[in-house]
């Protein structure tokens, strides 16, 4: 069962108002981006436009400059320590908005209303908050749980297919690291055939259990970083070049390349790796990664937050449905895996 602060809603407007009435906050600020202000905020049927703060959408805006704008707006609107910020958006805005609230006046309450598949199935669960810094993903941040995470699958109807596909990478990841039976189910279906209600609940319950057991990522929670060592580095590099790549697209590549390393180490059978690779490519296709890209990604991997004593520590599959953390991998292995991806 999900924690008490996670609510699956059929009527998000009513459920949000009920929660706010019960809490009795001194004031409410609504944080949205260019997209959610148009497509999602109206579904909450609120009459507090004067307290709406709109920031740019996209990973490019997930930085300290946008945080300064939010802090300035919260200060201008005189929010005190008994106020609350309602964040309506995807993973980027949830990470950044929660970070802004958790640091404003040493921390005020915030509510997450995730609007993308990626946010509903992964990013909004577990209390990780933060921003990017000098091309390093989530380099500055904190752990802090929201007062409420309100999940409403109706928001997914407004998503472009690319965003839905991107979020599916995290759903795939959860099955690969923890549920072989669910992997077997989803890998027989196309994107359009997936049961999103069931998959979101599966991901939320799985991630909630992991993060409850290890809230500060000292051990077991590290398995949730599968696909992210190489994926984050690739995403950061491509964004620094001005190439638009969605988080899930990068994680998908990370799952393939880190799966390749697991196979090379004898942890993952060829059959399991082939099924993983073939299915992910069928959903995401492939992107071009040049030799220069590969070398830059290898440099960025050395800055990964999971590293210790200059050793690259990675999550590797120990068969589908099982994952092990803190496997040391080398730059050469990262390079070889990316070269394989480019040629496969």
Buried (B, 14 or more C-beta within 10 A) or exposed (E): EBBEBBBBBEEBBEBBBEBBEEBEBEBBBBBBBBBBBEBBBEBBEBEEEEBBBBBBBBBEBBBBEBBEBBBEBBEEBEBEEEBBBBBBBBBBBBBBBBBBBBBBBEEBBBBBBBBBBBBBBBBBBBBBBBBBBEBBBBBBBEBBBBBBBBBBBEBBEBBEEEBBBBBBBBBBBBBBBBBBEBBEBBBEEEEEEBEBEEBBBBBBBBBBBBBEEBBEBEEBBBBBBBBBBBBBBBBBBBBEEEEEBBBBBBBBBBBBBBBBBBBBEEBBEEEBBEBBBEBBBEBBEBBEBEEEBBEBBBEBBEBBBBBEEEEBBBBBBBBBBBBBBEBEBEBEBBBBBBBBBBEE
